Amino acid sequence: MPNKIHITMFGQFSISYRDKRLCENEYRGSKMISLLEYLISQRGREITQNELIDLLWSDSKNPANALKTLVHRTRAILDEMIPCGGRLIAGSHSSYAFTETDDCVIDSSLFKEYISKAEDESLSRTRRISMYKKAIALYNSGYLAGAVGETWVQPINVYFHALYNSAVDKCAQLLYPMGKFSEIITLCERATMLDQSDEKMHANLIRAFVAMGDYERAAKQYDYIRAYLMEQYGAAPGAHLTELYELTVKPRNDVQNNLDAVIGDLTGDDSKEQKGVFYCQYEIFKYIFRLYKRESQRIESKLSICLVSAVDSSKNELKDIKLLEKAMDKISFSISNSLRMRDVYTRYSRSQYLLLLLDADKSSFDGIEERIMTRFRRSKTMDSVNVKFDFKKI
């Protein structure tokens, strides 16, 4: 399409026509670029003079005249690039608008068009995959990456990023039954580079690795997202991703007729068995809690929960991330050496552990708290860290 006007909104903003190009890098920080970005983003409606003034100026003595001069200069530059290019900016004085002519190709519009076609279930699987791939290929570093800090850009960027993630996920779902696992990995690895926290992308990667028989990479992928979510958000992966990991990364597909072999697999290597209190991931902790709760109701035994939090002197969460991680490691060590083998604990958030205690009343809990704190206070580097205990009988 040599005679088309190509406008790029994903990544670096640019307008191209034949061999001429107006791009963000050449006019970095220019109000002309900001004007064009805003008018094109808001195409389809007229933008008032006051709205543009509020966007572009905060200290001009005569902003209305400055805006008029800026529009005139922008039209002139567009005319130099494109025959009658100035016509792309319509209106004067009271309002302005971007005119999207038939010869304009805007990547964000094309992106939405491809996705709309890909979601037409009457099309063949191959055709839908092709449309999704075309849309995905257009997306680059988000919407107006150079202006992503602007307040007005942020919601648009979030909108298009959500569309992109959804397109990648849906494309992966279509590719999976076809055995296109390498393509799924390529698509989803790129998506995780743009957004590391999207659990659907990691789930797609884990499924693809498992389907290829690469359980080691599947396990590493889960370990990575689990550590990332805990570090960034103080939260464990969602139930869906954890269940996927538990059911697929270590599958048992072969029929086993030897019960001793099954028991041996469940028991594992006794020499490597965890001593003392049992630590597990939060999703497993929930299952154990529910099991213990049902059992305690049946035999009328005592069941208690304790939330252990690392806090500062004001009882607030520690802001120093490195100190917090050291404190959490020390608290974990103290808990694991202070409870009984039948007790269970898990990391509940970035700054908290959750304890499940059997047959522990308030008096026995006081002894547990004292043992944990005695071990914790042996480290002089933890003098600025306080530990808060919240105990409740179930």
TIVEX-955275 format. One record per residue (C-alpha): residue number from 0; x, y, z. Coordinates in nm, 3 decimals. Example, Ala and Ser with C-alpha at 12.3 -4.5 7.8 and 13.67 -1.06 7.14 Angstrom:
BEGIN
+-----+---------+---------+---------+
! num !       X !       Y !       Z !
+-----+---------+---------+---------+
!   0 !   1.230 !  -0.450 !   0.780 !
!   1 !   1.367 !  -0.106 !   0.714 !
+-----+---------+---------+---------+
END
This chain:
BEGIN
+-----+---------+---------+---------+
! num !       X !       Y !       Z !
+-----+---------+---------+---------+
!   0 !   0.000 !   0.000 !   0.000 !
!   1 !   0.257 !   0.262 !  -0.118 !
!   2 !   0.007 !   0.550 !  -0.140 !
!   3 !  -0.145 !   0.490 !   0.199 !
!   4 !  -0.082 !   0.706 !   0.504 !
!   5 !   0.048 !   0.470 !   0.773 !
!   6 !   0.001 !   0.581 !   1.132 !
!   7 !   0.165 !   0.386 !   1.413 !
!   8 !   0.016 !   0.413 !   1.763 !
!   9 !   0.175 !   0.102 !   1.916 !
!  10 !   0.531 !   0.155 !   2.035 !
!  11 !   0.684 !   0.468 !   1.888 !
!  12 !   0.432 !   0.709 !   1.733 !
!  13 !   0.488 !   0.786 !   1.365 !
!  14 !   0.316 !   0.895 !   1.043 !
!  15 !   0.455 !   0.759 !   0.716 !
!  16 !   0.378 !   0.828 !   0.352 !
!  17 !   0.588 !   0.668 !   0.078 !
!  18 !   0.951 !   0.740 !   0.172 !
!  19 !   0.873 !   1.021 !   0.418 !
!  20 !   0.823 !   0.972 !   0.789 !
!  21 !   0.737 !   1.194 !   1.083 !
!  22 !   0.828 !   1.013 !   1.402 !
!  23 !   0.833 !   1.074 !   1.773 !
!  24 !   1.212 !   1.040 !   1.806 !
!  25 !   1.275 !   1.335 !   1.572 !
!  26 !   1.041 !   1.564 !   1.765 !
!  27 !   1.075 !   1.427 !   2.118 !
!  28 !   0.891 !   1.643 !   2.368 !
!  29 !   0.730 !   1.841 !   2.086 !
!  30 !   0.380 !   1.978 !   2.136 !
!  31 !   0.314 !   1.897 !   1.772 !
!  32 !   0.358 !   1.525 !   1.844 !
!  33 !   0.137 !   1.552 !   2.153 !
!  34 !  -0.129 !   1.730 !   1.949 !
!  35 !  -0.127 !   1.465 !   1.676 !
!  36 !  -0.126 !   1.178 !   1.927 !
!  37 !  -0.426 !   1.320 !   2.110 !
!  38 !  -0.629 !   1.410 !   1.800 !
!  39 !  -0.570 !   1.068 !   1.644 !
!  40 !  -0.649 !   0.889 !   1.970 !
!  41 !  -0.972 !   1.087 !   2.000 !
!  42 !  -1.066 !   1.057 !   1.632 !
!  43 !  -1.439 !   1.051 !   1.576 !
!  44 !  -1.512 !   1.350 !   1.796 !
!  45 !  -1.437 !   1.722 !   1.791 !
!  46 !  -1.191 !   1.842 !   2.055 !
!  47 !  -1.258 !   2.186 !   2.196 !
!  48 !  -0.993 !   2.453 !   2.202 !
!  49 !  -1.006 !   2.462 !   2.583 !
!  50 !  -0.950 !   2.086 !   2.608 !
!  51 !  -0.639 !   2.111 !   2.391 !
!  52 !  -0.510 !   2.411 !   2.584 !
!  53 !  -0.548 !   2.223 !   2.913 !
!  54 !  -0.360 !   1.930 !   2.761 !
!  55 !  -0.071 !   2.124 !   2.605 !
!  56 !  -0.016 !   2.439 !   2.809 !
!  57 !  -0.007 !   2.537 !   3.171 !
!  58 !   0.190 !   2.864 !   3.169 !
!  59 !   0.134 !   3.034 !   2.831 !
!  60 !   0.026 !   3.399 !   2.843 !
!  61 !  -0.178 !   3.358 !   2.523 !
!  62 !  -0.258 !   2.985 !   2.489 !
!  63 !  -0.534 !   3.034 !   2.230 !
!  64 !  -0.290 !   3.205 !   1.992 !
!  65 !  -0.022 !   2.946 !   2.071 !
!  66 !  -0.265 !   2.665 !   1.982 !
!  67 !  -0.360 !   2.836 !   1.656 !
!  68 !   0.009 !   2.871 !   1.564 !
!  69 !   0.077 !   2.506 !   1.658 !
!  70 !  -0.210 !   2.377 !   1.442 !
!  71 !  -0.097 !   2.592 !   1.148 !
!  72 !   0.263 !   2.463 !   1.181 !
!  73 !   0.148 !   2.100 !   1.211 !
!  74 !  -0.068 !   2.128 !   0.900 !
!  75 !   0.224 !   2.278 !   0.709 !
!  76 !   0.454 !   1.989 !   0.804 !
!  77 !   0.187 !   1.736 !   0.704 !
!  78 !   0.144 !   1.918 !   0.371 !
!  79 !   0.519 !   1.879 !   0.307 !
!  80 !   0.493 !   1.504 !   0.366 !
!  81 !   0.158 !   1.419 !   0.214 !
!  82 !  -0.036 !   1.580 !  -0.073 !
!  83 !  -0.297 !   1.795 !   0.106 !
!  84 !  -0.183 !   1.639 !   0.435 !
!  85 !  -0.305 !   1.940 !   0.630 !
!  86 !  -0.660 !   1.825 !   0.563 !
!  87 !  -0.610 !   1.551 !   0.823 !
!  88 !  -0.664 !   1.816 !   1.093 !
!  89 !  -1.013 !   1.960 !   1.046 !
!  90 !  -1.179 !   2.254 !   1.218 !
!  91 !  -1.055 !   2.590 !   1.341 !
!  92 !  -1.066 !   2.826 !   1.640 !
!  93 !  -1.331 !   2.667 !   1.866 !
!  94 !  -1.261 !   2.296 !   1.798 !
!  95 !  -1.040 !   2.054 !   1.604 !
!  96 !  -1.066 !   1.691 !   1.494 !
!  97 !  -0.858 !   1.431 !   1.312 !
!  98 !  -1.008 !   1.327 !   0.979 !
!  99 !  -0.961 !   0.953 !   0.923 !
! 100 !  -0.971 !   0.928 !   0.543 !
! 101 !  -0.989 !   0.610 !   0.336 !
! 102 !  -0.617 !   0.631 !   0.263 !
! 103 !  -0.527 !   0.622 !   0.636 !
! 104 !  -0.405 !   0.295 !   0.786 !
! 105 !  -0.389 !   0.321 !   1.165 !
! 106 !  -0.234 !   0.018 !   1.335 !
! 107 !  -0.461 !   0.035 !   1.642 !
! 108 !  -0.773 !   0.037 !   1.420 !
! 109 !  -0.635 !  -0.251 !   1.215 !
! 110 !  -0.556 !  -0.435 !   1.541 !
! 111 !  -0.921 !  -0.416 !   1.651 !
! 112 !  -1.041 !  -0.512 !   1.304 !
! 113 !  -0.827 !  -0.829 !   1.299 !
! 114 !  -0.945 !  -0.929 !   1.646 !
! 115 !  -1.308 !  -0.875 !   1.549 !
! 116 !  -1.261 !  -1.108 !   1.250 !
! 117 !  -1.073 !  -1.365 !   1.461 !
! 118 !  -1.363 !  -1.386 !   1.706 !
! 119 !  -1.604 !  -1.485 !   1.431 !
! 120 !  -1.661 !  -1.852 !   1.514 !
! 121 !  -1.809 !  -1.918 !   1.169 !
! 122 !  -1.457 !  -1.888 !   1.024 !
! 123 !  -1.223 !  -2.186 !   1.007 !
! 124 !  -0.976 !  -2.245 !   1.289 !
! 125 !  -0.687 !  -2.168 !   1.054 !
! 126 !  -0.844 !  -1.841 !   0.942 !
! 127 !  -0.912 !  -1.731 !   1.299 !
! 128 !  -0.555 !  -1.811 !   1.402 !
! 129 !  -0.428 !  -1.609 !   1.106 !
! 130 !  -0.633 !  -1.306 !   1.214 !
! 131 !  -0.518 !  -1.332 !   1.575 !
! 132 !  -0.155 !  -1.355 !   1.462 !
! 133 !  -0.192 !  -1.046 !   1.244 !
! 134 !  -0.334 !  -0.851 !   1.538 !
! 135 !  -0.065 !  -0.977 !   1.776 !
! 136 !   0.212 !  -0.883 !   1.531 !
! 137 !   0.090 !  -0.520 !   1.527 !
! 138 !   0.113 !  -0.479 !   1.904 !
! 139 !   0.451 !  -0.342 !   2.008 !
! 140 !   0.545 !  -0.208 !   2.352 !
! 141 !   0.195 !  -0.086 !   2.426 !
! 142 !  -0.010 !   0.209 !   2.309 !
! 143 !   0.192 !   0.531 !   2.257 !
! 144 !   0.484 !   0.391 !   2.455 !
! 145 !   0.664 !   0.726 !   2.449 !
! 146 !   0.369 !   0.901 !   2.616 !
! 147 !   0.255 !   0.621 !   2.844 !
! 148 !   0.314 !   0.842 !   3.148 !
! 149 !   0.045 !   1.084 !   3.033 !
! 150 !  -0.275 !   1.050 !   3.236 !
! 151 !  -0.498 !   1.041 !   2.928 !
! 152 !  -0.290 !   0.767 !   2.763 !
! 153 !  -0.300 !   0.523 !   3.055 !
! 154 !  -0.662 !   0.399 !   3.027 !
! 155 !  -0.627 !   0.356 !   2.650 !
! 156 !  -0.305 !   0.164 !   2.702 !
! 157 !  -0.473 !  -0.064 !   2.959 !
! 158 !  -0.761 !  -0.126 !   2.717 !
! 159 !  -0.538 !  -0.228 !   2.427 !
! 160 !  -0.310 !  -0.435 !   2.649 !
! 161 !  -0.612 !  -0.631 !   2.774 !
! 162 !  -0.719 !  -0.689 !   2.412 !
! 163 !  -0.367 !  -0.808 !   2.328 !
! 164 !  -0.349 !  -1.052 !   2.620 !
! 165 !  -0.693 !  -1.188 !   2.534 !
! 166 !  -0.590 !  -1.234 !   2.169 !
! 167 !  -0.276 !  -1.425 !   2.266 !
! 168 !  -0.472 !  -1.646 !   2.506 !
! 169 !  -0.748 !  -1.722 !   2.253 !
! 170 !  -0.492 !  -1.790 !   1.979 !
! 171 !  -0.311 !  -2.033 !   2.211 !
! 172 !  -0.641 !  -2.213 !   2.282 !
! 173 !  -0.694 !  -2.258 !   1.907 !
! 174 !  -0.337 !  -2.376 !   1.846 !
! 175 !  -0.333 !  -2.632 !   2.128 !
! 176 !  -0.559 !  -2.899 !   1.966 !
! 177 !  -0.349 !  -2.869 !   1.650 !
! 178 !  -0.033 !  -2.961 !   1.840 !
! 179 !   0.131 !  -2.625 !   1.761 !
! 180 !   0.307 !  -2.613 !   2.096 !
! 181 !   0.620 !  -2.432 !   1.975 !
! 182 !   0.402 !  -2.154 !   1.834 !
! 183 !   0.217 !  -2.126 !   2.166 !
! 184 !   0.549 !  -2.092 !   2.347 !
! 185 !   0.672 !  -1.822 !   2.108 !
! 186 !   0.350 !  -1.620 !   2.143 !
! 187 !   0.319 !  -1.651 !   2.521 !
! 188 !   0.687 !  -1.592 !   2.599 !
! 189 !   0.665 !  -1.260 !   2.414 !
! 190 !   0.346 !  -1.178 !   2.603 !
! 191 !   0.513 !  -1.248 !   2.939 !
! 192 !   0.797 !  -1.014 !   2.842 !
! 193 !   0.538 !  -0.736 !   2.808 !
! 194 !   0.339 !  -0.839 !   3.115 !
! 195 !   0.501 !  -1.081 !   3.359 !
! 196 !   0.200 !  -1.102 !   3.592 !
! 197 !  -0.062 !  -1.242 !   3.352 !
! 198 !  -0.126 !  -1.593 !   3.487 !
! 199 !  -0.306 !  -1.708 !   3.171 !
! 200 !   0.015 !  -1.668 !   2.971 !
! 201 !   0.210 !  -1.876 !   3.221 !
! 202 !  -0.066 !  -2.139 !   3.224 !
! 203 !  -0.047 !  -2.163 !   2.843 !
! 204 !   0.329 !  -2.203 !   2.863 !
! 205 !   0.303 !  -2.476 !   3.128 !
! 206 !   0.047 !  -2.668 !   2.918 !
! 207 !   0.265 !  -2.641 !   2.608 !
! 208 !   0.580 !  -2.756 !   2.792 !
! 209 !   0.392 !  -3.051 !   2.944 !
! 210 !   0.248 !  -3.146 !   2.603 !
! 211 !   0.604 !  -3.149 !   2.466 !
! 212 !   0.719 !  -3.362 !   2.758 !
! 213 !   0.942 !  -3.087 !   2.893 !
! 214 !   0.840 !  -3.110 !   3.260 !
! 215 !   1.154 !  -2.934 !   3.379 !
! 216 !   1.068 !  -2.614 !   3.189 !
! 217 !   0.707 !  -2.643 !   3.303 !
! 218 !   0.819 !  -2.662 !   3.666 !
! 219 !   1.057 !  -2.369 !   3.621 !
! 220 !   0.779 !  -2.163 !   3.464 !
! 221 !   0.553 !  -2.221 !   3.764 !
! 222 !   0.834 !  -2.150 !   4.012 !
! 223 !   0.909 !  -1.827 !   3.829 !
! 224 !   0.554 !  -1.689 !   3.833 !
! 225 !   0.503 !  -1.798 !   4.194 !
! 226 !   0.819 !  -1.615 !   4.306 !
! 227 !   0.735 !  -1.310 !   4.092 !
! 228 !   0.381 !  -1.273 !   4.229 !
! 229 !   0.501 !  -1.310 !   4.586 !
! 230 !   0.779 !  -1.054 !   4.538 !
! 231 !   0.569 !  -0.797 !   4.350 !
! 232 !   0.226 !  -0.839 !   4.506 !
! 233 !   0.277 !  -1.049 !   4.817 !
! 234 !   0.034 !  -1.310 !   4.682 !
! 235 !   0.047 !  -1.670 !   4.563 !
! 236 !  -0.072 !  -1.779 !   4.215 !
! 237 !  -0.445 !  -1.829 !   4.175 !
! 238 !  -0.616 !  -2.162 !   4.235 !
! 239 !  -0.644 !  -2.236 !   3.860 !
! 240 !  -0.271 !  -2.204 !   3.795 !
! 241 !  -0.177 !  -2.398 !   4.109 !
! 242 !  -0.419 !  -2.678 !   4.025 !
! 243 !  -0.282 !  -2.692 !   3.670 !
! 244 !   0.068 !  -2.730 !   3.812 !
! 245 !  -0.035 !  -3.001 !   4.058 !
! 246 !  -0.224 !  -3.201 !   3.795 !
! 247 !   0.007 !  -3.173 !   3.495 !
! 248 !   0.366 !  -3.105 !   3.583 !
! 249 !   0.406 !  -3.439 !   3.760 !
! 250 !   0.143 !  -3.649 !   3.584 !
! 251 !   0.084 !  -4.018 !   3.657 !
! 252 !  -0.042 !  -4.142 !   3.323 !
! 253 !   0.068 !  -4.504 !   3.350 !
! 254 !  -0.158 !  -4.761 !   3.512 !
! 255 !   0.020 !  -4.893 !   3.821 !
! 256 !  -0.068 !  -5.241 !   3.946 !
! 257 !   0.190 !  -5.249 !   4.223 !
! 258 !   0.046 !  -5.079 !   4.532 !
! 259 !   0.387 !  -5.084 !   4.706 !
! 260 !   0.525 !  -4.873 !   4.420 !
! 261 !   0.240 !  -4.622 !   4.465 !
! 262 !   0.308 !  -4.603 !   4.839 !
! 263 !   0.679 !  -4.559 !   4.771 !
! 264 !   0.605 !  -4.272 !   4.535 !
! 265 !   0.378 !  -4.105 !   4.793 !
! 266 !   0.633 !  -4.150 !   5.073 !
! 267 !   0.933 !  -4.037 !   4.873 !
! 268 !   1.287 !  -4.049 !   5.008 !
! 269 !   1.263 !  -4.065 !   5.389 !
! 270 !   1.613 !  -3.922 !   5.419 !
! 271 !   1.493 !  -3.602 !   5.248 !
! 272 !   1.161 !  -3.579 !   5.433 !
! 273 !   1.093 !  -3.245 !   5.596 !
! 274 !   1.142 !  -3.256 !   5.971 !
! 275 !   0.928 !  -3.068 !   6.219 !
! 276 !   0.631 !  -2.851 !   6.119 !
! 277 !   0.497 !  -2.896 !   5.766 !
! 278 !   0.533 !  -2.603 !   5.523 !
! 279 !   0.322 !  -2.594 !   5.206 !
! 280 !   0.188 !  -2.355 !   4.942 !
! 281 !  -0.127 !  -2.163 !   5.030 !
! 282 !  -0.359 !  -2.358 !   4.798 !
! 283 !  -0.249 !  -2.684 !   4.963 !
! 284 !  -0.283 !  -2.520 !   5.305 !
! 285 !  -0.650 !  -2.447 !   5.231 !
! 286 !  -0.719 !  -2.813 !   5.153 !
! 287 !  -0.543 !  -2.924 !   5.471 !
! 288 !  -0.735 !  -2.666 !   5.676 !
! 289 !  -1.068 !  -2.792 !   5.543 !
! 290 !  -0.970 !  -3.151 !   5.612 !
! 291 !  -0.855 !  -3.072 !   5.967 !
! 292 !  -1.169 !  -2.866 !   6.030 !
! 293 !  -1.395 !  -3.156 !   5.935 !
! 294 !  -1.189 !  -3.395 !   6.146 !
! 295 !  -1.191 !  -3.161 !   6.447 !
! 296 !  -1.571 !  -3.141 !   6.433 !
! 297 !  -1.595 !  -3.520 !   6.427 !
! 298 !  -1.368 !  -3.588 !   6.724 !
! 299 !  -1.420 !  -3.253 !   6.903 !
! 300 !  -1.052 !  -3.160 !   6.895 !
! 301 !  -0.915 !  -2.805 !   6.915 !
! 302 !  -0.814 !  -2.623 !   6.598 !
! 303 !  -0.659 !  -2.275 !   6.589 !
! 304 !  -0.525 !  -2.029 !   6.332 !
! 305 !  -0.246 !  -1.779 !   6.384 !
! 306 !  -0.143 !  -1.497 !   6.150 !
! 307 !   0.222 !  -1.397 !   6.195 !
! 308 !   0.316 !  -1.059 !   6.046 !
! 309 !   0.649 !  -0.880 !   6.003 !
! 310 !   0.594 !  -0.514 !   6.095 !
! 311 !   0.789 !  -0.201 !   6.181 !
! 312 !   0.786 !  -0.014 !   6.512 !
! 313 !   0.449 !   0.143 !   6.424 !
! 314 !   0.294 !  -0.199 !   6.353 !
! 315 !   0.286 !  -0.128 !   5.978 !
! 316 !   0.428 !  -0.345 !   5.699 !
! 317 !   0.802 !  -0.303 !   5.645 !
! 318 !   0.881 !  -0.079 !   5.347 !
! 319 !   1.240 !  -0.198 !   5.304 !
! 320 !   1.192 !  -0.496 !   5.070 !
! 321 !   1.537 !  -0.647 !   5.131 !
! 322 !   1.496 !  -0.624 !   5.508 !
! 323 !   1.144 !  -0.767 !   5.479 !
! 324 !   1.266 !  -1.072 !   5.285 !
! 325 !   1.544 !  -1.135 !   5.539 !
! 326 !   1.291 !  -1.102 !   5.819 !
! 327 !   1.051 !  -1.343 !   5.650 !
! 328 !   1.326 !  -1.601 !   5.605 !
! 329 !   1.418 !  -1.567 !   5.971 !
! 330 !   1.053 !  -1.591 !   6.083 !
! 331 !   1.006 !  -1.903 !   5.867 !
! 332 !   1.313 !  -2.063 !   6.028 !
! 333 !   1.184 !  -1.972 !   6.374 !
! 334 !   0.838 !  -2.116 !   6.303 !
! 335 !   0.973 !  -2.439 !   6.154 !
! 336 !   1.180 !  -2.500 !   6.468 !
! 337 !   0.912 !  -2.402 !   6.718 !
! 338 !   0.599 !  -2.599 !   6.620 !
! 339 !   0.509 !  -2.967 !   6.626 !
! 340 !   0.521 !  -3.211 !   6.333 !
! 341 !   0.142 !  -3.218 !   6.299 !
! 342 !   0.114 !  -2.838 !   6.268 !
! 343 !   0.113 !  -2.669 !   5.926 !
! 344 !   0.215 !  -2.326 !   5.801 !
! 345 !   0.223 !  -2.133 !   5.474 !
! 346 !   0.323 !  -1.794 !   5.341 !
! 347 !   0.002 !  -1.594 !   5.323 !
! 348 !   0.132 !  -1.264 !   5.184 !
! 349 !   0.454 !  -1.075 !   5.128 !
! 350 !   0.482 !  -1.000 !   5.501 !
! 351 !   0.275 !  -1.276 !   5.667 !
! 352 !   0.273 !  -1.645 !   5.752 !
! 353 !  -0.038 !  -1.843 !   5.844 !
! 354 !  -0.019 !  -2.118 !   6.106 !
! 355 !  -0.263 !  -2.407 !   6.152 !
! 356 !  -0.235 !  -2.543 !   6.506 !
! 357 !  -0.391 !  -2.860 !   6.646 !
! 358 !  -0.493 !  -2.884 !   7.013 !
! 359 !  -0.356 !  -2.539 !   7.092 !
! 360 !  -0.546 !  -2.316 !   7.336 !
! 361 !  -0.447 !  -1.963 !   7.441 !
! 362 !  -0.211 !  -2.081 !   7.716 !
! 363 !  -0.025 !  -2.324 !   7.491 !
! 364 !  -0.013 !  -2.064 !   7.215 !
! 365 !   0.166 !  -1.822 !   7.450 !
! 366 !   0.442 !  -2.081 !   7.473 !
! 367 !   0.453 !  -2.117 !   7.093 !
! 368 !   0.482 !  -1.740 !   7.049 !
! 369 !   0.762 !  -1.726 !   7.307 !
! 370 !   0.960 !  -2.003 !   7.131 !
! 371 !   0.925 !  -1.835 !   6.790 !
! 372 !   1.035 !  -1.497 !   6.926 !
! 373 !   1.327 !  -1.643 !   7.120 !
! 374 !   1.470 !  -1.792 !   6.801 !
! 375 !   1.389 !  -1.482 !   6.597 !
! 376 !   1.562 !  -1.244 !   6.842 !
! 377 !   1.886 !  -1.441 !   6.827 !
! 378 !   1.958 !  -1.250 !   6.506 !
! 379 !   2.092 !  -0.901 !   6.587 !
! 380 !   2.013 !  -0.784 !   6.232 !
! 381 !   1.642 !  -0.816 !   6.314 !
! 382 !   1.642 !  -0.559 !   6.598 !
! 383 !   1.443 !  -0.308 !   6.389 !
! 384 !   1.178 !  -0.567 !   6.297 !
! 385 !   0.874 !  -0.647 !   6.509 !
! 386 !   0.657 !  -0.957 !   6.482 !
! 387 !   0.282 !  -0.940 !   6.534 !
! 388 !   0.075 !  -1.249 !   6.630 !
! 389 !  -0.303 !  -1.278 !   6.577 !
! 390 !  -0.444 !  -1.598 !   6.730 !
! 391 !  -0.798 !  -1.733 !   6.692 !
! 392 !  -0.966 !  -2.061 !   6.787 !
! 393 !  -1.178 !  -2.214 !   6.510 !
+-----+---------+---------+---------+
END
